[in-house]
Amino acid sequence: MIKLGIIIGNRGFFPAHLCDTGRKEILATLEKLGIGVVTLPKNATKFGAVESVEDAQKCADLFKQNAGKIDGILVTLPNFGDERGVANALRWSGLRVPVLVHAFNDDPENMTIKDRRDSFCGKMSVCNNLRQYNVPFTLTRLHTCAPDSKSLAQDLQDFVVTCRAIKALKNLRIGALGARPTAFNTVRYSEKLLEQSGISIETLDLYELFGWVGKLKDGDAAVEAKLKEIQNYVASKSIPPVALLKMAKFGVAVDKWMKDTRLNATAIQCWTAMEEFFGVVPCTLMSMMSNLLMSSACEVDIMGTVAMYAMAQASGKPSALVDWNNNYGEDPDKGVIFHCSNLPKDVFVEQGEGKPVMDYQEIIAGTVGKENTYGTIVGRVKASPFTYLRVSTDDAAGKIRAYIGEGELTNDPLKTFGGYGVVRIPNLQKLLRYICENGFEHHVAINPTRVAAGVKEALGKYLGWEIYHHE
């Protein structure tokens, strides 16, 4: 559960009773949405609101005591609110989490001195002070809105996505297993730029990992457990037992590496050294990790992993990494997405044609032999709304850039191999032009949910990345 620190703003010469009723209303909305709260008790200050220096210190102290539990802060203004009280509470708390600023509506029929809120005006003053204090903040869609409105409910749901994404990316550790495939200049990236955003990369040579694999016995308990896990994950009846055993040993070695080095996600050199000298593809193991929200990208695409992980943690659903791969007939707003593939099981159709099965990697089988390429997950991505995201380091400009948007995974007919699907994105040609003109990679992360608004806010507002939202 995401938990928010709540600051209820008050200003003495405005009706304080509105803070009492407003507090009850906003807390009821948060409870209905399943959002946890940390806020001053009603008797700690006047109605538990923040106005004076003393109130601000009490609120800051409370937030400090619960720093490990607070994922974001909601500032809500039932009346004008004291801008200094809000800003001081935030500064003194020492928290660096997303902040959402909300203001209540006035009722045109209750505009006397007894009931007039002036939150419309007060919100501007609060935001002005937050800018002066260098505190980044998020705004609601509407300048003012009722606490029980559909508009605020959507704002809060988007804000939860923002909080989850920031929480996931803060101190993220990604394992880079193997060298970047020589043919893929597109997956170059800057570790130093990522480190500036708190994202660390832990590297490991394939030679070292295969050394660990070589020390494992066929009958080791961990190997047998991983073999069973693989067989229970996806249909693999046509796969030679020797290939499954190799996958199991590879999985045990990767699991230990991730545990020992505190890794959250990975990017792996999936071809062709692994097939030539070990004899399987790692796709199934990568699919299994991604399905558990421990995103794993192929071709050592670290930036693909960043995008996958941000959306997976923000949505609670697994992300996949795909190619923008083909046109779909003459429809300019449709295209084919594809990978060979390591897509997580949960993104595929569950029954009938397109149901995921383990197979061999058709693309490189002609080069290294079919017997050395078992382990891909083949199937069709199921129809659903989806969000796409690509993150890239612009080393020359010294910044991280991204684009994000939403579309639809369709049921349009398609027969091919690997992991595949058809997408529909409004004004897709404009997006493709943007990708090419700005030098983005052909890989893109997809997630079967709508989280673009919240993830965009996280990456742009709170991490300071340059992000284009295709709408």
C-alpha positions in Angstrom: 0.0 0.0 0.0 1.2 3.5 -0.9 1.2 5.8 2.2 0.9 9.6 1.9 1.8 12.2 4.4 -1.1 14.7 4.6 -0.8 18.4 5.3 -4.1 20.2 5.8 -3.5 23.9 5.3 -5.2 26.5 7.5 -5.1 30.3 7.8 -6.5 32.0 10.9 -8.7 34.7 9.4 -10.4 32.2 7.1 -13.1 29.8 8.4 -11.3 27.2 10.4 -14.3 24.9 10.6 -13.7 24.1 7.0 -10.5 22.4 8.0 -12.5 20.1 10.3 -15.0 19.1 7.6 -12.4 19.1 4.9 -10.1 16.8 6.9 -12.9 14.2 7.3 -13.8 14.4 3.6 -10.2 14.0 2.2 -9.4 11.2 4.6 -12.6 9.4 3.6 -11.6 9.7 -0.1 -8.1 8.3 0.6 -9.5 5.4 2.6 -11.9 4.6 -0.3 -9.0 4.5 -2.7 -6.9 2.3 -0.4 -4.3 4.9 0.2 -2.6 4.9 3.7 -2.1 8.2 5.5 0.3 9.8 8.0 -1.2 13.0 9.4 -1.3 15.0 12.6 -3.9 13.9 15.1 -6.9 16.2 15.3 -6.0 17.4 18.7 -2.3 18.0 17.9 -3.1 21.4 16.3 -6.4 23.1 15.5 -8.3 20.3 13.7 -4.9 18.7 12.9 -4.2 21.4 10.3 -0.9 23.3 9.8 -0.7 27.1 10.1 1.9 28.4 12.6 5.6 27.7 12.9 4.8 25.4 15.8 2.3 23.5 13.7 4.8 23.1 10.9 7.4 21.8 13.3 5.0 19.2 14.7 4.1 18.1 11.2 7.7 17.9 10.1 8.6 15.8 13.2 5.8 13.4 12.6 6.9 13.0 9.0 10.5 12.4 10.1 9.4 9.7 12.5 7.6 8.0 9.6 10.1 8.7 6.9 10.5 5.1 5.9 6.7 4.7 5.5 5.8 7.9 3.6 5.9 7.5 -0.3 4.5 11.0 -1.1 2.8 14.0 0.4 -0.6 15.4 -0.2 -1.1 19.1 0.6 -4.8 19.9 0.8 -6.4 23.3 1.3 -9.9 23.4 2.7 -9.4 27.2 3.0 -6.7 29.6 1.8 -4.0 27.9 3.9 -0.8 29.3 5.2 1.8 29.0 2.5 4.7 29.3 5.0 3.3 26.6 7.2 3.1 24.2 4.3 6.5 25.0 2.9 8.2 24.9 6.3 6.7 21.5 7.2 8.0 20.1 3.9 11.4 21.6 4.2 11.9 20.6 7.9 10.7 17.1 7.3 13.7 16.4 5.1 11.6 14.2 2.9 12.4 14.1 -0.9 9.2 12.5 -2.1 6.5 13.6 -4.7 4.1 16.3 -3.5 0.5 16.7 -4.7 -1.2 20.1 -4.1 -5.0 20.1 -3.9 -7.5 22.9 -3.3 -11.2 22.7 -2.4 -14.0 24.2 -4.5 -15.9 27.2 -3.2 -19.7 27.1 -3.4 -21.1 30.2 -5.1 -24.1 30.0 -2.8 -22.0 30.1 0.3 -19.6 33.0 -0.2 -20.1 34.8 3.1 -17.2 35.4 5.5 -18.4 32.4 7.4 -18.0 29.8 4.6 -15.8 31.3 1.9 -12.7 29.2 1.3 -10.5 31.2 -1.1 -8.5 28.0 -1.7 -8.5 29.0 -5.4 -6.2 31.9 -4.4 -4.4 30.1 -1.6 -3.2 27.3 -3.9 -1.3 29.9 -6.0 0.4 31.2 -2.8 1.4 27.7 -1.7 2.8 26.8 -5.1 4.7 30.1 -5.2 6.4 29.3 -1.9 7.2 25.7 -2.9 9.0 27.2 -6.0 10.9 29.5 -3.7 11.8 26.6 -1.4 12.9 24.5 -4.5 10.3 21.8 -3.7 9.0 20.1 -6.9 5.2 19.4 -6.8 2.4 18.0 -8.8 -0.9 19.7 -9.6 -4.4 18.3 -9.9 -6.1 18.4 -13.3 -8.5 21.1 -12.2 -7.3 24.0 -10.1 -9.9 23.3 -7.5 -12.1 20.2 -7.0 -14.2 18.5 -4.5 -12.6 15.7 -2.4 -15.2 13.2 -3.6 -14.9 14.1 -7.3 -13.9 11.7 -10.1 -11.3 14.2 -11.1 -9.5 14.1 -7.8 -9.8 10.3 -7.6 -8.0 10.1 -11.0 -5.4 12.6 -9.8 -4.7 10.5 -6.7 -4.5 7.3 -8.7 -2.0 8.9 -11.0 -0.1 10.3 -8.1 0.2 6.8 -6.6 1.8 5.7 -9.8 4.2 8.6 -9.6 5.1 7.6 -6.0 5.6 4.0 -6.9 7.8 4.8 -9.8 10.0 7.2 -7.8 10.2 4.6 -4.9 11.3 1.9 -7.4 13.9 4.0 -9.2 15.4 5.4 -6.0 18.6 3.3 -5.3 17.7 0.9 -8.2 20.5 -1.6 -8.9 20.6 -3.3 -12.3 22.9 -6.2 -13.2 24.6 -6.1 -16.6 25.4 -9.7 -17.5 27.9 -9.9 -20.4 29.1 -7.4 -23.0 26.9 -5.4 -25.3 26.5 -7.4 -28.6 28.9 -5.9 -31.1 26.1 -5.3 -33.6 24.0 -3.3 -31.2 25.4 0.3 -30.9 21.8 1.2 -30.2 22.1 -0.1 -26.6 25.0 2.1 -25.6 24.3 4.1 -22.4 26.0 6.2 -19.7 26.4 4.6 -16.3 27.5 8.0 -14.9 24.3 9.7 -16.0 22.3 6.9 -14.4 24.3 7.2 -11.2 23.3 10.9 -11.0 19.7 9.7 -10.7 20.5 7.1 -8.1 20.6 4.1 -10.4 23.6 1.8 -10.1 24.9 -0.8 -12.6 26.7 -4.0 -11.4 28.6 -5.8 -14.2 29.5 -9.4 -14.6 31.4 -11.2 -17.3 29.6 -14.2 -18.9 32.8 -16.2 -18.4 32.6 -15.8 -14.7 28.9 -16.8 -14.6 29.6 -19.9 -16.7 32.3 -20.7 -14.3 29.8 -20.8 -11.5 27.4 -22.8 -13.7 30.1 -25.4 -14.3 30.5 -26.1 -10.6 26.8 -27.0 -10.2 25.9 -30.7 -10.1 22.9 -32.1 -12.0 21.4 -33.4 -8.7 22.0 -30.2 -6.6 18.8 -29.3 -4.7 18.8 -25.7 -6.1 19.1 -27.0 -9.7 16.3 -29.5 -9.3 14.1 -26.8 -7.7 14.8 -24.4 -10.6 14.2 -27.1 -13.2 10.7 -27.8 -11.6 10.0 -24.1 -11.6 10.8 -23.8 -15.3 8.6 -26.8 -16.2 5.7 -25.4 -14.1 6.1 -21.9 -15.7 5.4 -22.7 -19.4 4.8 -25.7 -21.6 8.2 -27.3 -22.5 7.4 -30.8 -23.6 9.2 -30.4 -26.9 12.4 -29.2 -25.3 15.3 -31.7 -24.9 16.0 -32.5 -21.2 19.7 -31.5 -21.5 18.6 -28.0 -22.6 16.2 -27.6 -19.7 19.0 -28.7 -17.3 21.3 -26.1 -18.7 18.6 -23.4 -18.2 18.1 -24.5 -14.6 21.8 -24.2 -13.8 22.0 -20.8 -15.5 18.9 -19.7 -13.5 20.5 -20.8 -10.2 23.7 -18.9 -10.9 21.8 -15.7 -11.9 19.6 -16.0 -8.8 22.7 -16.2 -6.5 24.4 -13.3 -8.3 21.3 -11.1 -7.9 20.9 -12.0 -4.2 24.6 -11.6 -3.4 24.8 -8.1 -5.1 21.4 -6.9 -4.1 20.1 -6.5 -7.7 16.6 -5.5 -8.5 16.7 -6.2 -12.3 19.0 -7.3 -15.1 20.0 -6.9 -18.7 21.7 -9.9 -20.3 23.9 -10.7 -23.3 21.5 -13.1 -24.9 23.3 -13.9 -28.1 25.3 -15.3 -29.7 28.2 -16.4 -27.4 25.7 -18.1 -25.0 24.3 -20.2 -27.8 27.6 -21.1 -29.4 29.5 -22.0 -26.2 26.7 -22.9 -23.7 24.0 -24.3 -25.9 20.7 -22.5 -24.9 19.1 -19.1 -25.0 18.3 -17.4 -21.6 14.9 -16.1 -22.6 12.8 -18.4 -20.4 14.8 -17.4 -17.3 14.5 -13.7 -18.2 10.7 -14.1 -18.8 10.3 -15.7 -15.4 12.2 -12.8 -13.7 10.2 -10.1 -15.6 7.0 -11.9 -14.6 7.9 -11.5 -11.0 8.5 -7.7 -11.6 12.3 -8.2 -11.6 12.5 -6.9 -15.1 15.1 -8.4 -17.5 16.0 -6.9 -20.8 17.8 -8.7 -23.7 20.9 -7.5 -25.6 22.3 -5.8 -22.4 19.8 -3.0 -23.0 20.2 -1.4 -19.6 18.0 1.6 -20.5 15.3 -0.9 -21.6 15.5 -2.4 -18.2 15.0 1.0 -16.6 11.8 1.6 -18.5 10.5 -1.9 -17.9 11.2 -1.7 -14.2 9.7 1.8 -13.8 6.4 0.7 -15.3 6.3 -2.7 -13.7 6.7 -1.3 -10.2 4.3 1.6 -10.9 1.6 -0.6 -12.1 2.1 -3.9 -10.3 2.0 -5.7 -13.7 5.0 -7.1 -15.6 6.6 -5.2 -18.4 8.0 -6.5 -21.7 10.7 -5.2 -24.0 9.9 -5.4 -27.7 11.0 -4.0 -31.0 9.0 -1.5 -33.0 9.2 -4.0 -35.7 6.8 -3.8 -38.7 4.0 -1.8 -40.3 0.6 -3.4 -40.2 -0.8 -3.2 -43.8 -1.7 0.3 -44.9 -3.1 1.5 -41.5 -0.8 4.4 -40.4 -1.8 4.1 -36.8 -1.0 0.4 -36.5 2.2 -1.5 -36.2 3.7 -4.9 -35.2 5.7 -5.3 -32.0 8.0 -8.3 -31.7 10.8 -10.1 -29.9 12.2 -13.5 -30.2 11.3 -13.7 -27.2 11.7 -13.3 -23.4 8.3 -11.7 -22.8 6.8 -12.4 -19.4 4.1 -15.1 -19.4 1.4 -12.8 -18.1 1.4 -10.6 -21.2 0.4 -13.4 -23.5 -3.0 -14.7 -24.4 -3.9 -17.5 -22.0 -5.8 -20.0 -24.3 -5.8 -21.2 -27.9 -3.6 -20.0 -30.7 -0.9 -17.7 -29.3 -0.8 -19.3 -25.9 2.9 -19.2 -24.7 5.1 -22.2 -25.1 8.8 -22.8 -24.9 10.5 -23.2 -28.3 13.8 -22.5 -30.1 15.1 -19.2 -31.4 14.4 -19.2 -35.2 16.4 -16.2 -36.1 19.8 -17.4 -35.0 19.2 -21.2 -35.3 20.5 -21.1 -38.8 23.8 -19.7 -37.5 24.5 -21.7 -34.4 22.1 -24.7 -34.9 18.6 -25.3 -33.7 19.9 -27.6 -30.9 21.7 -24.7 -29.3 18.8 -22.2 -29.3 16.1 -23.8 -27.1 14.5 -21.6 -24.5 12.5 -18.8 -26.1 8.9 -18.0 -25.1 6.7 -18.0 -28.2 3.1 -16.5 -28.2 0.8 -13.6 -28.9 0.4 -10.6 -26.6 -3.2 -10.3 -25.5 -5.4 -7.4 -26.4 -5.5 -4.6 -23.8 -4.8 -1.0 -23.3 -1.1 -0.4 -22.8 1.6 2.1 -22.0 4.9 2.3 -23.8 8.1 3.9 -22.6 11.7 4.3 -23.8 14.5 5.9 -21.7 17.8 6.8 -23.2 21.0 8.6 -22.1 22.0 11.5 -24.2 25.7 11.5 -23.4 26.6 14.5 -25.6 23.9 16.7 -23.9 24.6 15.2 -20.5 21.0 14.3 -19.8 18.5 11.4 -19.7 15.7 11.6 -22.2 12.5 9.6 -22.6 9.2 9.3 -24.4 6.0 7.8 -23.2 2.4 7.3 -24.4 -0.6 5.0 -24.4 -2.3 2.9 -27.0 -4.1 -0.4 -27.6 -2.9 -3.9 -28.2 -5.4 -5.3 -30.7 -6.8 -8.6 -31.9 -5.9 -7.9 -35.5 -4.9 -11.2 -37.3 -1.2 -11.9 -37.5 0.7 -15.1 -38.0 4.4 -15.1 -37.2 7.0 -16.5 -34.8 8.5 -15.2 -31.5 6.5 -13.0 -29.1 4.3 -10.6 -31.1 1.3 -8.4 -31.2 -0.4 -5.6 -33.1 -0.6 -2.1 -31.6 -2.8 0.9 -32.4 -1.5 4.3 -31.4 -3.2 7.5 -32.4 -0.9 9.6 -34.7 1.7 6.8 -34.7 3.5 8.3 -37.7 4.2 11.5 -35.6 5.7 9.2 -32.8 7.8 7.3 -35.3 9.1 10.5 -36.7 10.0 11.7 -33.2 11.8 8.5 -32.4 13.9 8.7 -35.6 14.7 12.4 -35.5 15.8 12.2 -31.9 17.9 9.1 -32.2 15.9 6.8 -29.9 16.5 3.0 -30.0 14.3 0.5 -31.7 13.5 -1.2 -28.4 10.6 0.0 -26.3 9.1 -1.2 -23.0 5.4 -2.0 -22.9 3.1 -2.5 -19.9 -0.6 -3.7 -20.2 -1.9 -0.8 -18.1 -2.5 2.9 -18.4 0.2 4.6 -16.3 1.6 7.2 -18.7 0.5 10.3 -16.7 1.9 9.2 -13.4 5.2 7.8 -14.8 5.7 10.9 -16.9 5.4 13.0 -13.8 7.9 10.8 -11.9 10.5 10.9 -14.6 10.1 14.5 -15.6 9.1 16.4 -12.5 11.0 14.5 -9.8 14.0 13.0 -11.6 14.5 15.9 -14.0 14.6 13.8 -17.1 13.6 15.3 -20.4 10.4 13.4 -21.4 8.0 13.7 -24.4 4.4 12.6 -23.8 2.8 11.5 -27.1 -0.9 12.2 -26.8 
